Amino acid sequence: MRDVLYLAIACVGWAICLTKTGGWLRDRGNADLGLVAVMSGAIASVMMWSSPALYIWLDQRLRVPNLGIAVIYSSVIVFVAGAQALLRNWTARGDDAARLRARRRTRINVVTLTVLWAVALVGFAVGRPDAVEHPKDFSTVYTGRAGVMVFLLVYIALFGWCMTSLGLLCRRYAAPLRTKRPWTARGLGLVTLGSYAILLYCLAKLATLIGSWAGANMDVLGDSVAPLCASVGALLVVAGFAVPSAGARWSARRRVRQLTPLWRTAVAAAPDVEMEDRARYVRVSAELKATRQMTEIRDAQLMLRAYVDRDLIEAALQLAQGDGLDADETAALVEAAALQRGLANRSAGRPAAEPAVTIVTVGQGDLAREHAHLVRVAQALDGERADRVLAAAPTRQAG
């Protein structure tokens, strides 16, 4: 059963690793993708070699007793180093000084972990575990060997320290990001839960060691509770680091679906605003597609300004005030009515007598905010209020 569980989790980890590696190969400047690929591969390695069957197979192939445990624990250290580096990258965005500090701390952290883990591996080599394989109870069998105990204690200390600091950092940074970067906040929440689950693993392992020294049998903690906590925690942490990019892609696809009707309407009336042929367009990412749709809608609005009367803008503002609309709803109504009038007048070749100064009511800024605004414009375009505005301000043709 344990073989099946561990290998299933390993397959998930390797699948994520391959996906992220492919993304990184296409965008090598994206350090986050590379780190997630390394972390996913490390977790997959941990779970794969934790399978008792593969653990024994590796040892027998290389003829080094219990080498599997050194490979597993080394993969864990690689994972936590990558997790801390990735979190520092996330929290340092938009600030050059913060990025420099993050890089310096990451280098110090990697050097510290490397030196301490080298000491642990020396302890493992000096301890010379015997030829009997112990894939399930390694941490309780060799309590009498000083070198192996150094190896285990350094591992538990490093793992526990890294996951505690990671959990605290994630909890600290998640709260202020809930509004501006909700997917990042959700991902940090999962990483926090995973860190605490792994911390329980470390405590269970430590309790097992202490129990073995004291002559108390606490093997159930080390052999059953600890692996379960580690498995759940690892999946939560990997999922947490994958959520922001996956969530951003899902949000981008959703924006594309919401903007497509408005975009098609605008581009049909002003085909000159299309930047590229549609065959290439369908191959770009959803985020780029949504941004392109937004840009082309804005370009179409600029082309239509000469076909929209000032009176229409005033009529839309008055109707919005009379209906008690808020600022966002008002801006959407103004643009929807102006777009509808502009499309009709341009199709009929009727420039406005007194063109509006602008028919764009929301300035460029945060892309998510601008996308949300254009979605409201699309909704207002199909609403009855836009028709009421058009009826209240008949077209006055330039003459």
C-alpha positions in Angstrom: 0.0 0.0 0.0 2.8 2.4 0.9 4.5 1.7 -2.5 1.3 2.6 -4.3 0.7 5.8 -2.3 4.3 7.1 -2.6 4.6 6.2 -6.3 1.2 7.9 -7.1 2.4 11.1 -5.4 5.7 10.8 -7.2 3.9 10.7 -10.5 2.0 13.8 -9.7 5.3 15.5 -8.7 7.1 14.5 -11.9 4.2 15.6 -14.0 4.3 19.1 -12.4 8.1 19.1 -12.8 8.0 18.3 -16.5 5.3 20.9 -17.1 7.1 23.6 -15.3 10.4 22.6 -16.9 8.8 23.0 -20.3 7.5 26.4 -19.4 11.0 27.4 -18.1 12.7 26.2 -21.3 10.3 28.5 -23.3 11.0 31.4 -20.9 14.4 31.0 -19.3 14.2 34.5 -17.7 11.4 33.3 -15.5 13.3 32.1 -12.4 10.1 31.3 -10.6 9.2 28.6 -13.1 12.7 27.1 -12.8 12.4 27.0 -9.0 9.0 25.4 -9.0 10.4 22.8 -11.5 13.3 22.0 -9.1 11.0 21.8 -6.1 8.5 19.6 -7.8 11.3 17.3 -9.0 12.8 17.2 -5.4 9.4 16.2 -4.0 8.9 13.6 -6.7 12.4 12.2 -5.9 11.5 12.1 -2.2 8.3 10.2 -2.7 9.7 7.9 -5.4 12.7 6.7 -3.3 10.5 6.5 -0.2 8.8 3.5 -1.8 10.4 0.6 0.0 10.7 -1.4 -3.2 12.6 1.3 -5.0 14.6 2.2 -1.8 15.9 -1.4 -1.6 16.5 -1.6 -5.4 18.7 1.6 -5.4 20.8 0.3 -2.5 21.3 -3.1 -4.1 22.2 -1.5 -7.5 24.8 0.9 -6.0 25.8 -1.6 -3.3 25.7 1.1 -0.6 23.5 0.1 2.4 20.7 2.6 3.1 21.9 5.0 0.5 18.2 5.6 -0.3 17.7 7.6 2.9 20.6 9.9 2.1 19.1 10.5 -1.4 15.6 11.1 0.1 16.8 13.6 2.8 19.1 15.4 0.3 16.1 15.9 -2.0 14.2 17.3 1.0 17.0 19.9 1.6 16.9 20.9 -2.1 13.1 21.3 -1.9 13.2 23.6 1.2 16.0 25.7 -0.3 14.0 26.2 -3.5 10.9 27.0 -1.5 12.6 29.7 0.5 14.2 31.2 -2.6 10.8 31.2 -4.5 9.1 32.9 -1.6 11.7 35.6 -1.4 11.3 36.2 -5.2 7.5 36.6 -4.7 7.8 39.1 -1.9 10.5 41.2 -3.5 8.7 42.1 -6.7 8.5 45.7 -7.8 11.4 46.9 -5.5 15.0 46.8 -6.8 16.4 47.1 -3.3 14.2 44.3 -2.0 15.2 42.1 -4.9 18.9 42.6 -4.1 18.3 41.8 -0.5 16.4 38.7 -1.5 19.2 37.5 -3.7 21.8 38.0 -1.0 19.7 36.2 1.6 19.1 33.3 -0.9 22.8 33.0 -1.5 23.5 33.0 2.3 20.8 30.5 2.9 22.0 28.1 0.1 25.6 28.3 1.4 24.5 27.6 5.0 22.3 24.7 4.0 25.1 23.3 1.8 27.7 23.4 4.6 25.4 22.0 7.3 24.1 19.2 5.0 27.7 18.3 4.1 28.3 17.8 7.8 25.3 15.6 8.0 26.4 13.5 5.0 29.8 13.0 6.6 28.1 11.8 9.7 26.1 9.3 7.6 29.3 8.0 5.9 31.1 7.7 9.2 28.2 6.0 10.9 28.3 3.3 8.2 24.8 1.8 8.5 25.0 -2.0 8.2 24.0 -4.1 5.2 20.4 -4.5 6.4 18.0 -2.3 4.6 15.7 -0.1 6.7 13.4 1.8 4.4 10.7 2.2 7.1 12.5 2.4 10.4 15.9 3.9 9.7 15.5 6.7 12.2 14.9 4.2 15.1 17.3 1.4 14.3 20.6 3.4 14.4 20.1 5.5 17.5 23.3 4.1 18.9 25.5 5.2 16.1 26.9 8.8 16.6 27.5 9.5 13.0 24.0 8.5 11.9 22.5 10.4 14.8 24.3 13.6 13.6 22.9 13.0 10.2 19.3 12.6 11.5 19.5 15.5 13.9 20.9 17.9 11.4 18.2 16.8 8.9 15.4 17.3 11.4 16.8 20.6 12.6 17.3 22.0 9.0 13.9 20.8 7.8 12.0 22.0 10.8 13.7 25.4 10.8 13.2 25.9 7.1 9.5 24.9 7.2 8.8 27.0 10.3 10.3 30.1 8.8 8.5 29.4 5.5 5.2 29.0 7.2 5.6 32.2 9.2 6.7 34.2 6.1 3.8 32.9 4.0 1.3 33.8 6.8 2.8 37.2 7.1 2.7 38.0 3.4 -0.6 36.4 2.5 -2.9 38.9 4.3 -1.8 42.1 2.4 -2.0 40.3 -0.9 -5.6 39.1 -0.7 -6.9 42.2 -2.5 -4.3 42.9 -5.1 -3.0 39.4 -5.8 -5.6 37.0 -4.6 -4.2 33.9 -6.3 -0.8 34.5 -4.7 -2.5 34.9 -1.3 -4.3 31.6 -1.8 -1.1 29.9 -2.8 0.7 31.2 0.3 -2.2 29.9 2.4 -1.7 26.4 1.1 2.1 26.7 1.6 1.5 27.8 5.2 -0.7 24.7 5.8 1.8 22.4 4.1 4.7 23.9 6.2 2.8 23.2 9.4 2.0 19.7 8.3 5.7 19.1 7.6 6.6 20.6 10.9 4.4 17.9 12.6 6.5 15.4 10.6 9.7 16.8 12.1 8.2 16.8 15.6 7.1 13.2 15.2 10.6 12.2 14.0 12.2 14.0 16.9 9.8 12.4 19.4 10.7 9.0 17.9 14.4 9.6 18.4 13.9 10.9 22.0 11.7 7.9 22.7 14.4 5.5 21.5 17.0 7.1 23.7 14.7 6.9 26.7 13.7 3.3 26.0 10.1 4.1 25.1 8.6 2.6 22.0 7.3 5.5 19.8 7.9 3.9 16.5 4.3 4.5 15.4 5.1 8.2 15.3 8.2 7.8 13.1 7.0 5.0 10.9 3.3 5.9 10.4 2.4 9.4 11.5 5.5 11.2 10.2 5.3 9.9 6.6 1.6 10.8 6.4 2.3 14.3 7.6 5.2 14.7 5.2 3.2 13.4 2.2 0.2 15.7 2.9 2.5 18.7 3.6 4.6 18.2 0.5 1.6 18.1 -1.7 0.1 21.2 -0.1 3.4 23.1 -0.5 3.9 22.1 -4.2 0.2 22.9 -4.9 0.6 26.3 -3.1 3.5 27.3 -5.3 1.7 26.2 -8.4 -1.6 28.0 -7.6 -0.6 31.6 -8.4 0.4 30.8 -12.0 -2.4 28.4 -12.6 -4.9 30.8 -11.0 -3.6 33.7 -13.2 -4.1 31.6 -16.3 -7.6 30.7 -15.3 -8.5 34.3 -14.6 -7.0 35.3 -17.9 -9.1 32.7 -19.8 -12.2 33.9 -17.9 -11.4 37.5 -18.9 -11.1 36.4 -22.5 -14.5 34.7 -22.4 -16.0 37.8 -20.9 -14.4 40.3 -23.3 -14.8 38.4 -26.5 -18.4 39.6 -27.3 -17.4 43.2 -26.8 -14.1 42.8 -28.7 -15.9 41.2 -31.7 -18.3 44.0 -31.8 -15.6 46.7 -31.7 -13.3 44.9 -34.2 -16.2 44.2 -36.7 -16.9 48.0 -36.9 -13.2 49.0 -36.9 -11.2 46.1 -38.4 -8.1 48.3 -38.7 -7.4 48.0 -35.0 -6.5 44.3 -35.2 -2.7 44.0 -34.7 -2.1 40.6 -36.2 -3.8 37.9 -38.2 -6.2 35.7 -36.2 -4.3 32.5 -37.1 -1.4 33.7 -34.9 -3.8 35.2 -32.4 -5.2 31.9 -31.4 -1.8 30.5 -30.4 -0.9 33.2 -27.8 -1.4 32.8 -24.1 -4.7 33.7 -22.5 -3.2 36.6 -20.6 -1.7 38.1 -23.7 -4.9 37.5 -25.6 -7.0 39.3 -22.9 -4.5 42.2 -23.0 -4.7 42.4 -26.7 -8.4 42.3 -26.7 -8.5 45.2 -24.3 -6.0 47.2 -26.4 -8.0 46.7 -29.6 -11.2 47.7 -27.8 -9.5 50.9 -26.6 -8.2 51.6 -30.1 -11.7 51.1 -31.6 -13.1 53.6 -29.0 -10.5 56.2 -30.1 -11.5 55.7 -33.7 -15.2 56.1 -32.8 -14.8 59.3 -30.8 -15.6 61.5 -33.8 -19.0 59.8 -34.2 -20.2 60.4 -30.6 -21.9 63.7 -29.5 -21.0 65.4 -26.2 -24.7 65.5 -25.5 -24.7 61.7 -25.3 -22.0 61.7 -22.6 -24.0 64.3 -20.6 -27.2 62.2 -21.0 -25.5 59.1 -19.8 -24.1 60.9 -16.7 -27.5 62.3 -15.8 -29.2 59.0 -16.2 -26.6 57.3 -14.0 -27.0 59.9 -11.3 -30.8 59.6 -11.4 -30.6 55.8 -11.1 -28.1 56.0 -8.2 -25.3 54.2 -10.0 -21.8 54.1 -8.4 -18.7 55.4 -10.1 -17.8 52.1 -11.7 -21.3 51.5 -13.0 -21.5 55.1 -14.3 -18.2 54.8 -16.2 -19.3 51.5 -17.8 -22.7 53.0 -18.8 -21.0 56.1 -20.4 -18.6 53.9 -22.5 -21.3 51.4 -23.5 -23.7 54.1 -24.7 -20.9 55.9 -26.5 -19.7 52.7 -28.1 -23.1 51.8 -29.3 -23.7 55.3 -30.8 -20.3 55.5 -32.3 -20.7 52.1 -34.0 -24.0 53.0 -35.5 -22.9 56.5 -36.7 -19.7 55.2 -38.2 -21.6 52.5 -40.0 -24.0 55.1 -41.4 -21.2 57.6 -42.2 -22.6 60.2 -39.8 -19.9 62.1 -37.9 -21.1 63.9 -34.7 -21.8 67.7 -34.8 -19.9 68.3 -31.6 -17.7 65.2 -30.9 -17.1 64.2 -27.3 -13.6 65.0 -25.9 -13.2 61.4 -25.0 -15.4 58.3 -24.7 -12.9 56.5 -22.5 -13.7 57.2 -18.8 -11.2 55.0 -17.1 -7.5 55.7 -17.6 -4.9 53.0 -18.2 -3.4 51.4 -15.1 -3.8 48.1 -13.4 -4.7 45.5 -16.1 -7.0 43.5 -13.9 -8.9 46.7 -13.0 -9.2 47.7 -16.6 -10.3 44.3 -17.7 -13.0 44.3 -15.0 -14.1 47.7 -16.2 -14.4 46.5 -19.8 -16.4 43.5 -18.6 -18.9 45.9 -17.0 -19.0 47.9 -20.3 -19.9 44.7 -22.2 -22.7 44.0 -19.7 -24.0 47.6 -19.9 -23.9 47.4 -23.7 -26.7 44.8 -23.5 -28.6 46.5 -20.8 -31.7 48.7 -21.1 -30.0 51.8 -19.6 -27.8 52.2 -22.7 -30.9 52.2 -24.9 -32.5 54.9 -22.6 -29.4 57.0 -23.0 -29.5 56.7 -26.8 -33.2 57.7 -26.8 -32.5 60.7 -24.6 -29.7 62.1 -26.8 -30.6 61.7 -30.6 -27.8 62.0 -33.1 -26.9 65.5 -34.3 -25.0 65.0 -37.6 -22.2 67.3 -38.6 -23.2 69.6 -41.3 
